[in-house]
Amino acid sequence: MKTGQKNAVFVRILAITLIALMSSMLLFSFACKKEAVTEEPKIDVEETTTTSASKDSEETETTKRSISELEITGNINLLTGFEISDSVLNTRPFAVMINNAGEARPQSGLNKADCVIEVVDEGGITRLIGIFSSKDAEVVGPIRSARQYYAEMSRMFDPVYVFWGTYPEGYKIVDNMDMDVLTPLGDQSGASSITANMAEGKDAWRDSTRVAPHNAYSSTEKLKAAAENNGYAIDGGQSPFSFKLDASEEKRGTVSDIKIDFSVASFASDFKYDKALNNYKKSTGGKEDVDRETNENLYFNNVIALVTDIANSGDSAGHMIVRTTGNGKAFFFFDGNVVEGTWERTNILDPMVFKDSAGNEVLINRGSTYIGMIQGADRVIY
């Protein structure tokens, strides 16, 4: 081979060798950069922590939204959560004092009440408040006299409050609550503006088969007419309840027996849960509560126990003092489960606010609700 040809071959070999060497260096450099990019997030601990906290916050907000979205709203009855229709009325609540002495049982009309409230009274007996809005009851009673704390509990519904008189000082107390009232017995002292404004024989009657004070009755129709005659509105009202759909049967719990101990055994309220029907059958003193007119058992879709301060006033009649504002522990029973939480109320004009232990609003099932007020959490047994 000639010298010129040998030099040309040498140049070509040298060029190829240099190109290969440069390519190898470029590949090595790229690999190093790629490795550096891959490792970078591993040392960014603060960013990772922040992302986790943000995720937890987002999950909390999502949970709150999910709970809120479960609430039933719209054209519903405020006491039951059912949509207003020909069969679901939406009249202003009528809060009726109901006798619960042994001689007054069985009572009439409580199977048509949207809410029943029970509190201990003087002598260890209890009385009831039947709150009526969504259904009419042809017979309601026996109607009994008022007490301050029953009136205060009724006031949170902005109702027409129905009672058969009260003790002399009680009229002024009720009068100060700025509440529309119906009573056949007015204040004889003149200390209040409450006068007898429903007529016995027209708006109410006495049942001759029972003795006083266990024999006074009316009907929701007559009470509405009496309210209108007194110039009261029969629409409106307010409610402490917010509603959800019933849990599916497979998600219902097994809390099947509940006892609320007010005082003595004969006034203890017991509730038996029916998982299939998803309601609670009520008994008093070990005997099932039934409606006097129809012999139907008394059922509730929700049972609520509120813990508060209850004490004897020390007066000659033994009247009780029951705190109905502020806050306290609460037990909410629905769907065969129990939710422990709290009740809150700023003043007697406002409805109570019900919350679970995490501070979320408690949504109860649609239908009727029982509320019992007691002086200690140990008086709720389940």
C-alpha positions in Angstrom: 0.0 0.0 0.0 1.3 3.4 -0.9 2.2 5.8 1.9 -0.7 8.2 1.1 -3.2 5.4 1.3 -1.8 4.3 4.7 -2.2 7.8 6.1 -5.8 8.1 4.9 -6.8 4.7 6.5 -5.0 5.9 9.8 -7.0 9.1 9.8 -10.3 7.3 9.3 -9.6 4.8 12.1 -8.6 7.7 14.5 -11.9 9.6 13.6 -14.0 6.5 14.3 -12.2 5.9 17.6 -12.7 9.5 18.7 -16.5 9.4 17.8 -17.0 6.2 19.8 -15.2 7.7 22.8 -17.3 10.9 22.7 -20.5 8.9 22.4 -19.5 6.8 25.5 -18.8 10.0 27.5 -22.2 11.5 26.5 -24.1 8.3 27.5 -22.3 8.3 30.8 -23.1 11.9 31.5 -26.8 11.4 30.6 -27.0 8.4 32.9 -25.5 10.4 35.8 -28.1 13.2 35.3 -31.0 10.7 35.1 -29.8 9.2 38.4 -29.7 12.6 40.0 -33.2 13.4 39.0 -34.5 10.1 40.3 -32.9 10.7 43.8 -34.1 14.3 44.3 -37.6 13.8 45.7 -36.3 11.3 48.3 -34.6 14.1 50.3 -37.6 16.5 50.1 -39.2 15.4 53.4 -40.9 18.7 54.1 -42.7 18.6 50.8 -43.8 15.1 51.4 -45.1 15.9 54.9 -47.0 19.0 53.6 -48.6 16.9 50.9 -49.8 14.3 53.5 -51.3 17.0 55.7 -53.0 18.5 52.7 -54.4 15.1 51.8 -55.7 14.6 55.3 -57.4 18.0 55.2 -58.9 17.2 51.8 -60.2 13.9 53.2 -61.7 15.7 56.2 -63.4 18.2 54.0 -64.7 15.4 51.7 -66.1 13.6 54.8 -67.9 16.8 55.9 -69.3 17.3 52.4 -70.4 13.6 52.3 -72.2 14.0 55.7 -73.8 17.2 54.5 -75.0 15.7 51.3 -76.8 13.0 53.2 -79.2 15.5 54.8 -82.7 15.5 53.4 -83.9 19.0 52.5 -86.6 20.5 50.4 -90.4 20.5 50.8 -90.4 18.4 54.0 -92.2 18.5 57.3 -89.7 20.0 59.8 -90.5 17.4 62.5 -90.5 14.2 60.5 -88.4 14.9 57.4 -91.1 13.4 55.1 -92.1 15.2 51.9 -95.2 17.3 52.4 -98.2 15.7 50.6 -101.9 15.0 51.1 -101.0 12.5 53.8 -98.1 14.5 55.3 -99.4 17.8 56.7 -97.2 20.8 57.5 -99.1 22.7 60.1 -97.5 24.7 62.9 -96.5 22.4 65.7 -99.0 22.0 68.5 -97.2 21.1 71.8 -99.8 19.4 74.1 -99.1 18.6 77.7 -100.0 14.9 78.3 -100.7 13.2 81.6 -98.5 10.1 82.3 -99.8 9.0 85.7 -100.9 5.4 85.9 -104.6 6.4 85.9 -104.0 8.3 82.6 -102.7 5.3 80.7 -103.2 4.3 78.0 -103.1 7.8 76.5 -104.8 8.9 73.2 -103.1 10.3 70.1 -99.4 9.8 70.9 -99.2 7.4 68.0 -99.9 10.4 65.8 -97.4 12.7 67.4 -94.2 13.6 65.5 -92.2 14.0 68.7 -92.8 13.0 72.4 -90.8 14.6 75.2 -90.7 13.1 78.7 -89.3 14.7 81.8 -89.6 13.8 85.5 -92.1 15.9 87.6 -92.8 16.3 91.3 -93.1 13.1 93.2 -91.1 11.1 90.7 -93.8 10.9 88.1 -93.2 12.0 84.5 -95.3 14.0 82.1 -95.1 14.1 78.3 -95.3 16.7 75.6 -96.9 15.5 72.4 -95.8 17.6 69.4 -98.2 17.4 66.5 -97.7 18.7 63.0 -97.7 16.1 60.2 -100.8 14.1 61.3 -104.1 14.8 62.8 -105.3 12.9 65.9 -109.1 12.6 66.6 -108.5 12.3 70.3 -105.5 13.8 72.2 -105.0 13.4 76.0 -105.4 13.3 78.8 -104.3 16.9 78.7 -102.5 18.1 81.9 -101.1 21.3 83.4 -97.9 23.1 82.5 -94.6 23.4 84.2 -91.7 25.8 83.4 -89.4 23.3 81.8 -92.1 21.6 79.7 -93.0 25.1 78.4 -89.3 25.8 77.7 -88.8 22.5 75.8 -92.0 23.2 73.8 -90.8 26.8 73.0 -88.0 25.5 70.7 -90.7 24.4 68.2 -92.3 27.9 68.2 -95.6 26.1 68.7 -99.1 26.7 70.0 -98.6 25.4 73.5 -101.7 23.6 74.9 -102.1 22.9 78.7 -104.9 22.6 81.3 -103.9 25.4 83.6 -100.8 25.6 85.8 -99.8 26.6 89.4 -100.4 30.3 90.2 -96.8 31.4 89.6 -96.6 29.3 86.4 -98.8 31.6 84.3 -96.4 34.5 84.5 -93.4 32.2 83.7 -95.2 30.9 80.6 -96.4 34.3 79.6 -92.8 35.6 79.6 -91.8 33.0 76.9 -93.7 34.9 74.2 -95.5 31.8 73.1 -99.1 31.4 71.7 -101.0 29.3 74.3 -104.3 27.5 74.6 -105.8 26.7 78.0 -109.3 26.4 79.4 -108.0 27.7 82.8 -106.7 31.2 82.9 -104.6 33.2 85.4 -107.0 34.4 88.1 -104.4 36.6 89.8 -104.0 39.0 86.9 -100.3 38.8 87.1 -100.1 37.6 83.5 -102.0 38.1 80.2 -103.0 34.4 80.0 -106.8 34.0 80.1 -109.0 31.0 79.5 -109.1 30.9 75.7 -110.4 27.5 74.9 -113.9 26.4 76.0 -114.6 23.1 77.7 -117.4 21.4 75.8 -116.5 23.1 72.5 -112.7 23.0 72.1 -112.1 20.2 74.7 -114.1 17.7 76.7 -114.1 15.6 79.8 -114.3 11.8 79.6 -116.9 10.5 82.1 -115.2 7.1 82.3 -112.2 8.6 83.9 -111.8 10.9 87.0 -110.1 14.3 87.0 -107.4 15.3 86.4 -107.0 12.2 84.1 -110.0 12.9 81.9 -109.4 16.0 79.8 -109.2 15.6 76.0 -109.3 17.4 72.7 -108.4 16.8 69.1 -105.9 18.4 66.7 -108.8 19.6 64.6 -110.4 21.3 67.6 -107.1 22.8 68.7 -106.5 24.3 65.3 -109.9 25.8 65.3 -109.3 27.3 68.7 -106.0 28.7 67.6 -107.5 30.4 64.6 -110.3 31.8 66.8 -107.6 33.4 69.0 -105.9 34.9 65.9 -102.9 32.5 66.0 -101.1 31.4 62.9 -101.4 27.7 62.2 -98.4 27.6 59.8 -94.8 28.1 60.6 -92.8 26.7 63.4 -89.2 25.5 63.8 -87.4 22.3 64.7 -84.1 21.0 66.2 -84.0 18.0 63.8 -82.1 17.3 60.6 -82.8 14.1 58.7 -81.2 11.4 56.6 -82.4 8.2 54.9 -82.6 5.0 57.0 -79.5 2.8 56.9 -79.8 -0.3 54.8 -80.6 -3.4 56.8 -77.1 -4.9 56.6 -75.7 -1.7 58.1 -78.1 -1.6 61.0 -76.7 -2.4 64.5 -77.6 -4.6 67.4 -78.4 -2.2 70.2 -81.8 -3.7 70.8 -82.8 -2.8 74.3 -82.7 0.7 75.8 -83.9 1.9 79.2 -84.3 5.5 80.4 -84.5 5.6 84.2 -86.3 8.7 85.2 -87.1 7.9 88.9 -88.9 4.8 90.0 -89.4 1.5 88.0 -93.1 2.3 87.2 -92.0 5.4 85.2 -89.0 3.9 83.4 -89.2 4.1 79.6 -88.0 1.0 77.7 -87.5 0.7 74.0 -87.2 -2.5 72.0 -85.5 -2.3 68.6 -86.9 -4.0 65.5 -84.2 -4.4 62.9 -86.6 -5.2 60.0 -88.9 -2.3 60.7 -86.0 -0.1 61.9 -88.0 1.4 64.8 -88.3 1.2 68.6 -91.4 -0.1 70.5 -92.0 1.8 73.7 -93.0 0.5 77.1 -93.5 2.2 80.5 -92.9 0.4 83.7 -92.5 -2.9 81.9 -95.9 -2.6 80.1 -96.1 -1.8 76.3 -97.5 1.6 75.5 -100.6 1.5 73.3 -103.0 4.0 71.9 -106.3 4.0 73.8 -108.4 4.5 70.7 -106.8 2.0 68.4 -104.8 -0.3 70.7 -101.8 0.3 68.4 -98.3 0.0 69.9 -96.3 3.2 70.3 -93.2 3.2 68.0 -90.5 5.7 67.4 -87.9 6.0 64.6 -85.4 7.7 66.8 -84.8 7.7 70.6 -82.8 10.6 72.2 -81.6 10.9 75.8 -80.4 14.3 77.0 -78.4 14.6 80.2 -79.0 17.8 82.1 -79.3 19.3 85.7 -82.5 18.3 87.5 -83.2 19.1 91.1 -86.1 19.6 93.5 -86.9 23.3 94.0 -87.7 22.8 97.7 -91.0 24.5 97.5 -94.1 23.1 99.2 -95.3 21.4 96.0 -92.0 19.8 95.3 -91.8 21.4 91.8 -88.7 20.4 89.9 -86.0 22.6 88.3 -84.8 21.4 85.0 -82.1 23.1 82.9 -83.1 23.3 79.2 -80.3 25.7 77.9 -76.5 25.5 77.8 -75.2 22.1 76.9 -74.9 18.5 78.0 -74.2 14.9 77.0 -76.6 13.2 74.6 -77.3 9.7 73.3 -78.9 9.3 69.9 -80.3 5.9 69.0 -81.3 5.1 65.4 -80.6 2.3 62.9 -80.0 -0.1 65.8 -76.9 2.0 66.8 -76.0 4.6 69.4 -74.2 7.9 68.7 -72.8 9.6 71.7 -72.6 13.4 71.5 -73.9 16.6 72.9 -76.9 18.9 72.9 -76.5 22.7 72.9 -79.0 25.6 73.2 -78.3 29.3 73.6 -81.7 30.4 74.9 -85.3 29.1 75.1 -86.3 30.8 71.9 -83.9 28.7 69.8 -84.0 25.0 68.9 -81.5 22.6 70.4 -78.4 21.7 68.3 -77.4 18.0 68.3 -73.8 17.0 67.6 -71.8 13.8 67.7 -68.5 13.5 69.6 -66.5 14.9 66.6 -68.7 18.0 66.5 -70.7 17.1 63.4 -74.4 17.7 63.3 -76.4 14.5 64.0 -78.7 13.5 61.2 -81.6 11.3 62.5 -84.0 9.1 60.6 -87.2 10.4 59.1 -90.3 9.8 61.2 -91.2 10.2 64.9 -88.7 11.0 67.6 -88.7 10.4 71.4 -86.7 12.7 73.7 -86.1 11.9 77.4 -84.4 14.3 79.8 -82.5 12.8 82.7 -80.0 13.9 85.3 -77.2 11.5 84.7 -75.6 9.4 81.9 -75.9 6.4 84.2 -79.7 6.6 83.7 -79.4 5.5 80.1 -78.9 1.8 80.0 -78.3 -0.1 76.7 
